[in-house]
Amino acid sequence: MEQRKHTRYRVDYAASFSGDGIKGYGLIFDLSSAGCRARTNITVSKGEFVGVLIDVTQYTTPLQVALAVARWSHGQEFGLEFTRIEPNHQQQLRELIQATEAARALPQDTETQ
């Protein structure tokens, strides 16, 4: 099995996708510093380019990926590689990944007696 370059994290963010003749909404449920896996109300074909706005609850504005390419597609689920993201949004993405990673390291809530 091939080892990934970038660790993926389970997330649950609403997102919008737009491109040449494409406009849709969906969920991102895997996220890494280089891409994501999404499920939408539209079909995005392998090789298509889209812009992505990720609605991160703790951010006042969506995290914007200027350009991403679909590396695989199965129905309304697809994997995107982020190919162009502005430096300020790249920094936000790094911080989001770090926060997600840190949250995973926290112990589960336990009852105290």
Backbone atoms as SQL, in Angstrom:
CREATE TABLE atoms (id INTEGER PRIMARY KEY, chain TEXT, resi INTEGER, resn TEXT, atom TEXT, x REAL, y REAL, z REAL);
INSERT INTO atoms VALUES
  (1, 'A', 1, 'MET', 'N', 0.843, -1.184, 0.000),
  (2, 'A', 1, 'MET', 'CA', 0.000, 0.000, 0.000),
  (3, 'A', 1, 'MET', 'C', 0.889, 1.250, 0.000),
  (4, 'A', 2, 'GLU', 'N', 0.524, 2.222, -0.821),
  (5, 'A', 2, 'GLU', 'CA', 1.307, 3.443, -0.951),
  (6, 'A', 2, 'GLU', 'C', 1.124, 4.339, 0.270),
  (7, 'A', 3, 'GLN', 'N', 2.226, 4.873, 0.784),
  (8, 'A', 3, 'GLN', 'CA', 2.203, 5.779, 1.928),
  (9, 'A', 3, 'GLN', 'C', 1.907, 7.199, 1.440),
  (10, 'A', 4, 'ARG', 'N', 0.999, 7.891, 2.097),
  (11, 'A', 4, 'ARG', 'CA', 0.664, 9.264, 1.721),
  (12, 'A', 4, 'ARG', 'C', 1.713, 10.233, 2.234),
  (13, 'A', 5, 'LYS', 'N', 1.917, 11.313, 1.472),
  (14, 'A', 5, 'LYS', 'CA', 2.854, 12.359, 1.885),
  (15, 'A', 5, 'LYS', 'C', 2.279, 13.207, 3.014),
  (16, 'A', 6, 'HIS', 'N', 0.963, 13.417, 2.975),
  (17, 'A', 6, 'HIS', 'CA', 0.304, 14.321, 3.916),
  (18, 'A', 6, 'HIS', 'C', -0.752, 13.560, 4.716),
  (19, 'A', 7, 'THR', 'N', -0.682, 13.695, 6.027),
  (20, 'A', 7, 'THR', 'CA', -1.645, 13.035, 6.903),
  (21, 'A', 7, 'THR', 'C', -3.037, 13.608, 6.670),
  (22, 'A', 8, 'ARG', 'N', -4.022, 12.713, 6.567),
  (23, 'A', 8, 'ARG', 'CA', -5.415, 13.133, 6.417),
  (24, 'A', 8, 'ARG', 'C', -6.099, 13.085, 7.774),
  (25, 'A', 9, 'TYR', 'N', -7.009, 14.035, 7.979),
  (26, 'A', 9, 'TYR', 'CA', -7.751, 14.111, 9.232),
  (27, 'A', 9, 'TYR', 'C', -9.243, 14.079, 8.939),
  (28, 'A', 10, 'ARG', 'N', -9.972, 13.343, 9.766),
  (29, 'A', 10, 'ARG', 'CA', -11.432, 13.310, 9.653),
  (30, 'A', 10, 'ARG', 'C', -11.969, 14.650, 10.141),
  (31, 'A', 11, 'VAL', 'N', -12.776, 15.283, 9.319),
  (32, 'A', 11, 'VAL', 'CA', -13.388, 16.560, 9.660),
  (33, 'A', 11, 'VAL', 'C', -14.840, 16.531, 9.184),
  (34, 'A', 12, 'ASP', 'N', -15.549, 17.581, 9.456),
  (35, 'A', 12, 'ASP', 'CA', -16.935, 17.707, 9.009),
  (36, 'A', 12, 'ASP', 'C', -17.206, 19.184, 8.755),
  (37, 'A', 13, 'TYR', 'N', -16.856, 19.654, 7.553),
  (38, 'A', 13, 'TYR', 'CA', -17.026, 21.058, 7.193),
  (39, 'A', 13, 'TYR', 'C', -17.922, 21.181, 5.971),
  (40, 'A', 14, 'ALA', 'N', -18.833, 22.137, 6.025),
  (41, 'A', 14, 'ALA', 'CA', -19.619, 22.470, 4.836),
  (42, 'A', 14, 'ALA', 'C', -18.689, 23.190, 3.862),
  (43, 'A', 15, 'ALA', 'N', -18.961, 23.024, 2.574),
  (44, 'A', 15, 'ALA', 'CA', -18.124, 23.667, 1.566),
  (45, 'A', 15, 'ALA', 'C', -18.935, 23.943, 0.312),
  (46, 'A', 16, 'SER', 'N', -18.453, 24.905, -0.465),
  (47, 'A', 16, 'SER', 'CA', -19.036, 25.140, -1.783),
  (48, 'A', 16, 'SER', 'C', -17.933, 24.974, -2.815),
  (49, 'A', 17, 'PHE', 'N', -18.333, 24.523, -3.985),
  (50, 'A', 17, 'PHE', 'CA', -17.406, 24.210, -5.071),
  (51, 'A', 17, 'PHE', 'C', -17.893, 24.923, -6.321),
  (52, 'A', 18, 'SER', 'N', -16.974, 25.551, -7.047),
  (53, 'A', 18, 'SER', 'CA', -17.379, 26.222, -8.279),
  (54, 'A', 18, 'SER', 'C', -16.262, 26.126, -9.306),
  (55, 'A', 19, 'GLY', 'N', -16.669, 26.100, -10.552),
  (56, 'A', 19, 'GLY', 'CA', -15.715, 26.018, -11.646),
  (57, 'A', 19, 'GLY', 'C', -16.437, 26.223, -12.954),
  (58, 'A', 20, 'ASP', 'N', -15.831, 25.802, -14.024),
  (59, 'A', 20, 'ASP', 'CA', -16.395, 25.942, -15.356),
  (60, 'A', 20, 'ASP', 'C', -17.703, 25.156, -15.465),
  (61, 'A', 21, 'GLY', 'N', -18.822, 25.841, -15.325),
  (62, 'A', 21, 'GLY', 'CA', -20.114, 25.171, -15.400),
  (63, 'A', 21, 'GLY', 'C', -20.467, 24.357, -14.174),
  (64, 'A', 22, 'ILE', 'N', -19.708, 24.523, -13.086),
  (65, 'A', 22, 'ILE', 'CA', -19.918, 23.751, -11.858),
  (66, 'A', 22, 'ILE', 'C', -20.247, 24.707, -10.716),
  (67, 'A', 23, 'LYS', 'N', -21.288, 24.409, -9.984),
  (68, 'A', 23, 'LYS', 'CA', -21.576, 25.131, -8.746),
  (69, 'A', 23, 'LYS', 'C', -22.349, 24.177, -7.856),
  (70, 'A', 24, 'GLY', 'N', -21.786, 23.889, -6.703),
  (71, 'A', 24, 'GLY', 'CA', -22.441, 22.949, -5.820),
  (72, 'A', 24, 'GLY', 'C', -22.017, 23.119, -4.380),
  (73, 'A', 25, 'TYR', 'N', -22.711, 22.399, -3.520),
  (74, 'A', 25, 'TYR', 'CA', -22.468, 22.453, -2.082),
  (75, 'A', 25, 'TYR', 'C', -22.312, 21.039, -1.561),
  (76, 'A', 26, 'GLY', 'N', -21.556, 20.922, -0.481),
  (77, 'A', 26, 'GLY', 'CA', -21.377, 19.600, 0.074),
  (78, 'A', 26, 'GLY', 'C', -20.619, 19.625, 1.375),
  (79, 'A', 27, 'LEU', 'N', -20.016, 18.489, 1.681),
  (80, 'A', 27, 'LEU', 'CA', -19.259, 18.312, 2.919),
  (81, 'A', 27, 'LEU', 'C', -17.856, 17.837, 2.612),
  (82, 'A', 28, 'ILE', 'N', -16.924, 18.350, 3.382),
  (83, 'A', 28, 'ILE', 'CA', -15.555, 17.844, 3.354),
  (84, 'A', 28, 'ILE', 'C', -15.413, 16.978, 4.587),
  (85, 'A', 29, 'PHE', 'N', -14.975, 15.729, 4.396),
  (86, 'A', 29, 'PHE', 'CA', -14.861, 14.849, 5.559),
  (87, 'A', 29, 'PHE', 'C', -13.486, 14.239, 5.737),
  (88, 'A', 30, 'ASP', 'N', -12.564, 14.473, 4.844),
  (89, 'A', 30, 'ASP', 'CA', -11.135, 14.181, 5.038),
  (90, 'A', 30, 'ASP', 'C', -10.394, 15.425, 4.595),
  (91, 'A', 31, 'LEU', 'N', -9.403, 15.852, 5.373),
  (92, 'A', 31, 'LEU', 'CA', -8.665, 17.064, 5.032),
  (93, 'A', 31, 'LEU', 'C', -7.192, 16.861, 5.329),
  (94, 'A', 32, 'SER', 'N', -6.347, 17.327, 4.418),
  (95, 'A', 32, 'SER', 'CA', -4.904, 17.357, 4.650),
  (96, 'A', 32, 'SER', 'C', -4.400, 18.711, 4.181),
  (97, 'A', 33, 'SER', 'N', -3.122, 18.959, 4.356),
  (98, 'A', 33, 'SER', 'CA', -2.554, 20.221, 3.901),
  (99, 'A', 33, 'SER', 'C', -2.489, 20.297, 2.381),
  (100, 'A', 34, 'ALA', 'N', -2.700, 19.186, 1.697),
  (101, 'A', 34, 'ALA', 'CA', -2.586, 19.153, 0.238),
  (102, 'A', 34, 'ALA', 'C', -3.897, 18.885, -0.484),
  (103, 'A', 35, 'GLY', 'N', -4.969, 18.551, 0.252),
  (104, 'A', 35, 'GLY', 'CA', -6.216, 18.243, -0.436),
  (105, 'A', 35, 'GLY', 'C', -7.302, 17.790, 0.510),
  (106, 'A', 36, 'CYS', 'N', -8.373, 17.272, -0.081),
  (107, 'A', 36, 'CYS', 'CA', -9.506, 16.839, 0.726),
  (108, 'A', 36, 'CYS', 'C', -10.330, 15.805, -0.028),
  (109, 'A', 37, 'ARG', 'N', -11.210, 15.160, 0.720),
  (110, 'A', 37, 'ARG', 'CA', -12.213, 14.274, 0.138),
  (111, 'A', 37, 'ARG', 'C', -13.563, 14.901, 0.453),
  (112, 'A', 38, 'ALA', 'N', -14.424, 14.962, -0.560),
  (113, 'A', 38, 'ALA', 'CA', -15.696, 15.653, -0.402),
  (114, 'A', 38, 'ALA', 'C', -16.839, 14.849, -0.989),
  (115, 'A', 39, 'ARG', 'N', -18.029, 15.176, -0.523),
  (116, 'A', 39, 'ARG', 'CA', -19.268, 14.628, -1.072),
  (117, 'A', 39, 'ARG', 'C', -20.168, 15.830, -1.350),
  (118, 'A', 40, 'THR', 'N', -20.744, 15.888, -2.556),
  (119, 'A', 40, 'THR', 'CA', -21.526, 17.051, -2.952),
  (120, 'A', 40, 'THR', 'C', -22.839, 16.668, -3.610),
  (121, 'A', 41, 'ASN', 'N', -23.609, 17.717, -3.933),
  (122, 'A', 41, 'ASN', 'CA', -24.866, 17.542, -4.650),
  (123, 'A', 41, 'ASN', 'C', -24.652, 17.580, -6.164),
  (124, 'A', 42, 'ILE', 'N', -23.399, 17.620, -6.606),
  (125, 'A', 42, 'ILE', 'CA', -23.059, 17.660, -8.027),
  (126, 'A', 42, 'ILE', 'C', -22.035, 16.574, -8.325),
  (127, 'A', 43, 'THR', 'N', -21.786, 16.348, -9.586),
  (128, 'A', 43, 'THR', 'CA', -20.740, 15.410, -9.980),
  (129, 'A', 43, 'THR', 'C', -19.535, 16.197, -10.466),
  (130, 'A', 44, 'VAL', 'N', -18.388, 15.924, -9.893),
  (131, 'A', 44, 'VAL', 'CA', -17.129, 16.520, -10.336),
  (132, 'A', 44, 'VAL', 'C', -16.306, 15.381, -10.914),
  (133, 'A', 45, 'SER', 'N', -15.933, 15.495, -12.160),
  (134, 'A', 45, 'SER', 'CA', -15.201, 14.432, -12.849),
  (135, 'A', 45, 'SER', 'C', -13.704, 14.526, -12.601),
  (136, 'A', 46, 'LYS', 'N', -13.050, 13.384, -12.667),
  (137, 'A', 46, 'LYS', 'CA', -11.597, 13.333, -12.542),
  (138, 'A', 46, 'LYS', 'C', -10.986, 14.300, -13.555),
  (139, 'A', 47, 'GLY', 'N', -10.031, 15.118, -13.090),
  (140, 'A', 47, 'GLY', 'CA', -9.357, 16.076, -13.954),
  (141, 'A', 47, 'GLY', 'C', -9.990, 17.455, -13.993),
  (142, 'A', 48, 'GLU', 'N', -11.201, 17.599, -13.453),
  (143, 'A', 48, 'GLU', 'CA', -11.850, 18.913, -13.444),
  (144, 'A', 48, 'GLU', 'C', -11.221, 19.802, -12.382),
  (145, 'A', 49, 'PHE', 'N', -11.214, 21.101, -12.661),
  (146, 'A', 49, 'PHE', 'CA', -10.686, 22.098, -11.737),
  (147, 'A', 49, 'PHE', 'C', -11.838, 22.851, -11.088),
  (148, 'A', 50, 'VAL', 'N', -11.723, 23.086, -9.793),
  (149, 'A', 50, 'VAL', 'CA', -12.740, 23.827, -9.050),
  (150, 'A', 50, 'VAL', 'C', -12.072, 24.737, -8.031),
  (151, 'A', 51, 'GLY', 'N', -12.787, 25.771, -7.645),
  (152, 'A', 51, 'GLY', 'CA', -12.436, 26.572, -6.487),
  (153, 'A', 51, 'GLY', 'C', -13.249, 26.046, -5.317),
  (154, 'A', 52, 'VAL', 'N', -12.717, 26.186, -4.118),
  (155, 'A', 52, 'VAL', 'CA', -13.390, 25.628, -2.940),
  (156, 'A', 52, 'VAL', 'C', -13.440, 26.682, -1.836),
  (157, 'A', 53, 'LEU', 'N', -14.600, 26.826, -1.223),
  (158, 'A', 53, 'LEU', 'CA', -14.754, 27.638, -0.018),
  (159, 'A', 53, 'LEU', 'C', -15.149, 26.696, 1.103),
  (160, 'A', 54, 'ILE', 'N', -14.312, 26.628, 2.142),
  (161, 'A', 54, 'ILE', 'CA', -14.546, 25.719, 3.261),
  (162, 'A', 54, 'ILE', 'C', -15.052, 26.527, 4.447),
  (163, 'A', 55, 'ASP', 'N', -16.222, 26.176, 4.940),
  (164, 'A', 55, 'ASP', 'CA', -16.842, 26.886, 6.055),
  (165, 'A', 55, 'ASP', 'C', -16.351, 26.284, 7.370),
  (166, 'A', 56, 'VAL', 'N', -15.338, 26.924, 7.939),
  (167, 'A', 56, 'VAL', 'CA', -14.762, 26.479, 9.211),
  (168, 'A', 56, 'VAL', 'C', -15.409, 27.309, 10.319),
  (169, 'A', 57, 'THR', 'N', -16.082, 26.651, 11.231),
  (170, 'A', 57, 'THR', 'CA', -16.878, 27.315, 12.258),
  (171, 'A', 57, 'THR', 'C', -16.129, 28.426, 12.976),
  (172, 'A', 58, 'GLN', 'N', -14.875, 28.189, 13.337),
  (173, 'A', 58, 'GLN', 'CA', -14.148, 29.174, 14.129),
  (174, 'A', 58, 'GLN', 'C', -13.583, 30.335, 13.309),
  (175, 'A', 59, 'TYR', 'N', -13.753, 30.322, 11.991),
  (176, 'A', 59, 'TYR', 'CA', -13.273, 31.408, 11.134),
  (177, 'A', 59, 'TYR', 'C', -14.440, 32.310, 10.748),
  (178, 'A', 60, 'THR', 'N', -14.185, 33.620, 10.685),
  (179, 'A', 60, 'THR', 'CA', -15.243, 34.559, 10.307),
  (180, 'A', 60, 'THR', 'C', -15.522, 34.534, 8.805),
  (181, 'A', 61, 'THR', 'N', -14.542, 34.149, 8.013),
  (182, 'A', 61, 'THR', 'CA', -14.736, 34.010, 6.566),
  (183, 'A', 61, 'THR', 'C', -14.287, 32.613, 6.145),
  (184, 'A', 62, 'PRO', 'N', -14.840, 32.099, 5.065),
  (185, 'A', 62, 'PRO', 'CA', -14.456, 30.752, 4.624),
  (186, 'A', 62, 'PRO', 'C', -12.984, 30.668, 4.238),
  (187, 'A', 63, 'LEU', 'N', -12.413, 29.506, 4.439),
  (188, 'A', 63, 'LEU', 'CA', -11.060, 29.220, 3.971),
  (189, 'A', 63, 'LEU', 'C', -11.180, 28.989, 2.463),
  (190, 'A', 64, 'GLN', 'N', -10.409, 29.732, 1.688),
  (191, 'A', 64, 'GLN', 'CA', -10.556, 29.691, 0.239),
  (192, 'A', 64, 'GLN', 'C', -9.387, 28.979, -0.434),
  (193, 'A', 65, 'VAL', 'N', -9.719, 27.980, -1.231),
  (194, 'A', 65, 'VAL', 'CA', -8.749, 27.311, -2.095),
  (195, 'A', 65, 'VAL', 'C', -9.046, 27.822, -3.499),
  (196, 'A', 66, 'ALA', 'N', -8.124, 28.597, -4.055),
  (197, 'A', 66, 'ALA', 'CA', -8.364, 29.227, -5.356),
  (198, 'A', 66, 'ALA', 'C', -8.560, 28.197, -6.461),
  (199, 'A', 67, 'LEU', 'N', -7.785, 27.111, -6.406),
  (200, 'A', 67, 'LEU', 'CA', -7.884, 26.101, -7.456),
  (201, 'A', 67, 'LEU', 'C', -7.508, 24.732, -6.909),
  (202, 'A', 68, 'ALA', 'N', -8.318, 23.752, -7.249),
  (203, 'A', 68, 'ALA', 'CA', -8.055, 22.362, -6.877),
  (204, 'A', 68, 'ALA', 'C', -8.440, 21.488, -8.058),
  (205, 'A', 69, 'VAL', 'N', -7.769, 20.348, -8.190),
  (206, 'A', 69, 'VAL', 'CA', -8.070, 19.423, -9.282),
  (207, 'A', 69, 'VAL', 'C', -8.583, 18.112, -8.694),
  (208, 'A', 70, 'ALA', 'N', -9.621, 17.574, -9.316),
  (209, 'A', 70, 'ALA', 'CA', -10.175, 16.287, -8.884),
  (210, 'A', 70, 'ALA', 'C', -9.240, 15.172, -9.338),
  (211, 'A', 71, 'ARG', 'N', -8.677, 14.440, -8.400),
  (212, 'A', 71, 'ARG', 'CA', -7.763, 13.335, -8.711),
  (213, 'A', 71, 'ARG', 'C', -8.507, 12.021, -8.879),
  (214, 'A', 72, 'TRP', 'N', -9.683, 11.911, -8.280),
  (215, 'A', 72, 'TRP', 'CA', -10.541, 10.744, -8.473),
  (216, 'A', 72, 'TRP', 'C', -11.982, 11.173, -8.223),
  (217, 'A', 73, 'SER', 'N', -12.906, 10.409, -8.747),
  (218, 'A', 73, 'SER', 'CA', -14.316, 10.717, -8.591),
  (219, 'A', 73, 'SER', 'C', -15.137, 9.433, -8.675),
  (220, 'A', 74, 'HIS', 'N', -16.065, 9.281, -7.724),
  (221, 'A', 74, 'HIS', 'CA', -17.006, 8.157, -7.698),
  (222, 'A', 74, 'HIS', 'C', -18.374, 8.738, -7.384),
  (223, 'A', 75, 'GLY', 'N', -19.173, 8.968, -8.411),
  (224, 'A', 75, 'GLY', 'CA', -20.487, 9.567, -8.203),
  (225, 'A', 75, 'GLY', 'C', -20.347, 10.979, -7.678),
  (226, 'A', 76, 'GLN', 'N', -20.927, 11.221, -6.516),
  (227, 'A', 76, 'GLN', 'CA', -20.878, 12.559, -5.932),
  (228, 'A', 76, 'GLN', 'C', -19.804, 12.690, -4.851),
  (229, 'A', 77, 'GLU', 'N', -18.899, 11.748, -4.811),
  (230, 'A', 77, 'GLU', 'CA', -17.761, 11.805, -3.892),
  (231, 'A', 77, 'GLU', 'C', -16.492, 11.906, -4.728),
  (232, 'A', 78, 'PHE', 'N', -15.559, 12.753, -4.283),
  (233, 'A', 78, 'PHE', 'CA', -14.336, 12.945, -5.054),
  (234, 'A', 78, 'PHE', 'C', -13.199, 13.415, -4.159),
  (235, 'A', 79, 'GLY', 'N', -11.982, 13.252, -4.653),
  (236, 'A', 79, 'GLY', 'CA', -10.788, 13.702, -3.956),
  (237, 'A', 79, 'GLY', 'C', -10.161, 14.856, -4.704),
  (238, 'A', 80, 'LEU', 'N', -9.834, 15.916, -3.975),
  (239, 'A', 80, 'LEU', 'CA', -9.233, 17.097, -4.576),
  (240, 'A', 80, 'LEU', 'C', -7.802, 17.279, -4.111),
  (241, 'A', 81, 'GLU', 'N', -6.947, 17.689, -5.023),
  (242, 'A', 81, 'GLU', 'CA', -5.599, 18.143, -4.687),
  (243, 'A', 81, 'GLU', 'C', -5.607, 19.657, -4.809),
  (244, 'A', 82, 'PHE', 'N', -5.192, 20.339, -3.734),
  (245, 'A', 82, 'PHE', 'CA', -5.137, 21.796, -3.762),
  (246, 'A', 82, 'PHE', 'C', -3.931, 22.209, -4.600),
  (247, 'A', 83, 'THR', 'N', -4.175, 22.970, -5.674),
  (248, 'A', 83, 'THR', 'CA', -3.075, 23.362, -6.557),
  (249, 'A', 83, 'THR', 'C', -2.733, 24.839, -6.451),
  (250, 'A', 84, 'ARG', 'N', -3.692, 25.659, -6.000),
  (251, 'A', 84, 'ARG', 'CA', -3.388, 27.081, -5.802),
  (252, 'A', 84, 'ARG', 'C', -4.189, 27.598, -4.619),
  (253, 'A', 85, 'ILE', 'N', -3.447, 28.113, -3.647),
  (254, 'A', 85, 'ILE', 'CA', -4.070, 28.670, -2.448),
  (255, 'A', 85, 'ILE', 'C', -3.223, 29.865, -2.019),
  (256, 'A', 86, 'GLU', 'N', -3.872, 30.986, -1.777),
  (257, 'A', 86, 'GLU', 'CA', -3.162, 32.214, -1.409),
  (258, 'A', 86, 'GLU', 'C', -2.442, 32.018, -0.069),
  (259, 'A', 87, 'PRO', 'N', -1.317, 32.726, 0.136),
  (260, 'A', 87, 'PRO', 'CA', -0.520, 32.532, 1.359),
  (261, 'A', 87, 'PRO', 'C', -1.309, 32.676, 2.661),
  (262, 'A', 88, 'ASN', 'N', -2.209, 33.660, 2.754),
  (263, 'A', 88, 'ASN', 'CA', -2.958, 33.819, 4.008),
  (264, 'A', 88, 'ASN', 'C', -3.907, 32.641, 4.245),
  (265, 'A', 89, 'HIS', 'N', -4.479, 32.096, 3.181),
  (266, 'A', 89, 'HIS', 'CA', -5.348, 30.931, 3.332),
  (267, 'A', 89, 'HIS', 'C', -4.522, 29.663, 3.572),
  (268, 'A', 90, 'GLN', 'N', -3.326, 29.604, 2.998),
  (269, 'A', 90, 'GLN', 'CA', -2.422, 28.477, 3.261),
  (270, 'A', 90, 'GLN', 'C', -2.058, 28.452, 4.741),
  (271, 'A', 91, 'GLN', 'N', -1.814, 29.634, 5.310),
  (272, 'A', 91, 'GLN', 'CA', -1.505, 29.730, 6.738),
  (273, 'A', 91, 'GLN', 'C', -2.706, 29.286, 7.574),
  (274, 'A', 92, 'GLN', 'N', -3.902, 29.715, 7.192),
  (275, 'A', 92, 'GLN', 'CA', -5.117, 29.281, 7.901),
  (276, 'A', 92, 'GLN', 'C', -5.267, 27.766, 7.839),
  (277, 'A', 93, 'LEU', 'N', -4.993, 27.196, 6.672),
  (278, 'A', 93, 'LEU', 'CA', -5.095, 25.742, 6.512),
  (279, 'A', 93, 'LEU', 'C', -4.089, 25.036, 7.415),
  (280, 'A', 94, 'ARG', 'N', -2.857, 25.537, 7.463),
  (281, 'A', 94, 'ARG', 'CA', -1.841, 24.946, 8.357),
  (282, 'A', 94, 'ARG', 'C', -2.305, 24.997, 9.806),
  (283, 'A', 95, 'GLU', 'N', -2.834, 26.156, 10.221),
  (284, 'A', 95, 'GLU', 'CA', -3.309, 26.307, 11.601),
  (285, 'A', 95, 'GLU', 'C', -4.481, 25.367, 11.888),
  (286, 'A', 96, 'LEU', 'N', -5.374, 25.217, 10.917),
  (287, 'A', 96, 'LEU', 'CA', -6.514, 24.321, 11.079),
  (288, 'A', 96, 'LEU', 'C', -6.054, 22.873, 11.224),
  (289, 'A', 97, 'ILE', 'N', -5.092, 22.470, 10.407),
  (290, 'A', 97, 'ILE', 'CA', -4.541, 21.109, 10.487),
  (291, 'A', 97, 'ILE', 'C', -3.880, 20.897, 11.850),
  (292, 'A', 98, 'GLN', 'N', -3.106, 21.881, 12.313),
  (293, 'A', 98, 'GLN', 'CA', -2.445, 21.768, 13.621),
  (294, 'A', 98, 'GLN', 'C', -3.473, 21.658, 14.738),
  (295, 'A', 99, 'ALA', 'N', -4.536, 22.460, 14.683),
  (296, 'A', 99, 'ALA', 'CA', -5.577, 22.412, 15.714),
  (297, 'A', 99, 'ALA', 'C', -6.305, 21.070, 15.681),
  (298, 'A', 100, 'THR', 'N', -6.557, 20.561, 14.491),
  (299, 'A', 100, 'THR', 'CA', -7.222, 19.263, 14.348),
  (300, 'A', 100, 'THR', 'C', -6.339, 18.159, 14.901),
  (301, 'A', 101, 'GLU', 'N', -5.054, 18.237, 14.599),
  (302, 'A', 101, 'GLU', 'CA', -4.096, 17.249, 15.095),
  (303, 'A', 101, 'GLU', 'C', -4.020, 17.301, 16.620),
  (304, 'A', 102, 'ALA', 'N', -3.979, 18.504, 17.187),
  (305, 'A', 102, 'ALA', 'CA', -3.909, 18.661, 18.642),
  (306, 'A', 102, 'ALA', 'C', -5.180, 18.136, 19.305),
  (307, 'A', 103, 'ALA', 'N', -6.329, 18.386, 18.699),
  (308, 'A', 103, 'ALA', 'CA', -7.597, 17.918, 19.268),
  (309, 'A', 103, 'ALA', 'C', -7.660, 16.398, 19.287),
  (310, 'A', 104, 'ARG', 'N', -7.075, 15.769, 18.292),
  (311, 'A', 104, 'ARG', 'CA', -7.063, 14.302, 18.250),
  (312, 'A', 104, 'ARG', 'C', -6.219, 13.730, 19.383),
  (313, 'A', 105, 'ALA', 'N', -5.240, 14.493, 19.838),
  (314, 'A', 105, 'ALA', 'CA', -4.344, 14.014, 20.883),
  (315, 'A', 105, 'ALA', 'C', -4.959, 14.142, 22.277),
  (316, 'A', 106, 'LEU', 'N', -6.031, 14.920, 22.389),
  (317, 'A', 106, 'LEU', 'CA', -6.662, 15.101, 23.691),
  (318, 'A', 106, 'LEU', 'C', -7.361, 13.821, 24.116),
  (319, 'A', 107, 'PRO', 'N', -7.332, 13.522, 25.425),
  (320, 'A', 107, 'PRO', 'CA', -8.035, 12.326, 25.896),
  (321, 'A', 107, 'PRO', 'C', -9.538, 12.508, 25.738),
  (322, 'A', 108, 'GLN', 'N', -10.241, 11.397, 25.587),
  (323, 'A', 108, 'GLN', 'CA', -11.696, 11.427, 25.482),
  (324, 'A', 108, 'GLN', 'C', -12.281, 11.887, 26.812),
  (325, 'A', 109, 'ASP', 'N', -13.464, 12.509, 26.747),
  (326, 'A', 109, 'ASP', 'CA', -14.151, 12.918, 27.972),
  (327, 'A', 109, 'ASP', 'C', -14.418, 11.680, 28.817),
  (328, 'A', 110, 'THR', 'N', -14.090, 11.775, 30.070),
  (329, 'A', 110, 'THR', 'CA', -14.356, 10.661, 30.976),
  (330, 'A', 110, 'THR', 'C', -15.108, 11.189, 32.187),
  (331, 'A', 111, 'GLU', 'N', -15.933, 10.348, 32.731),
  (332, 'A', 111, 'GLU', 'CA', -16.667, 10.741, 33.927),
  (333, 'A', 111, 'GLU', 'C', -15.746, 10.623, 35.127),
  (334, 'A', 112, 'THR', 'N', -15.841, 11.602, 36.014),
  (335, 'A', 112, 'THR', 'CA', -15.066, 11.525, 37.250),
  (336, 'A', 112, 'THR', 'C', -16.011, 11.164, 38.381),
  (337, 'A', 113, 'GLN', 'N', -15.519, 10.378, 39.296),
  (338, 'A', 113, 'GLN', 'CA', -16.368, 9.954, 40.410),
  (339, 'A', 113, 'GLN', 'C', -15.862, 10.515, 41.693);
